[in-house]
């Protein structure tokens, strides 16, 4: 059993890399939650996010986090792009971090931390 379908109240499209113009996967069932307060680390260091997404653990979604061998410092870069709701030029987000939740259990899923991205508006 995955996440309850009643919880998955919207869909999203997944783009890889972030700059891709065509989606890799479309119509992914998901739940979007605002988490602006949780995504602000005191002092301004570390991860920053505005929302999180709950999706099935089978969805291949990737963050842009890397670590150099021999170092405990993480480097953050743009991960996949997610557009919500599915199907066009709606609100876009960059994947900041992907977390497995309850892995190996019946309701295993991923929590995907997102940072809302500003669209590029044409100048005057």
Secondary structure, DSSP 4 states (H G I P E B T S, - for coil): --S-TTT--EEEEEESSTT-SS-SEEEEEEEEEE-TTTT--TTS-S---SEEEEEETTS------EE-TT---EE-----EEEESSSSSSEEEEEEEEEEESTTSTT-EEEEEEEEE---PPP-
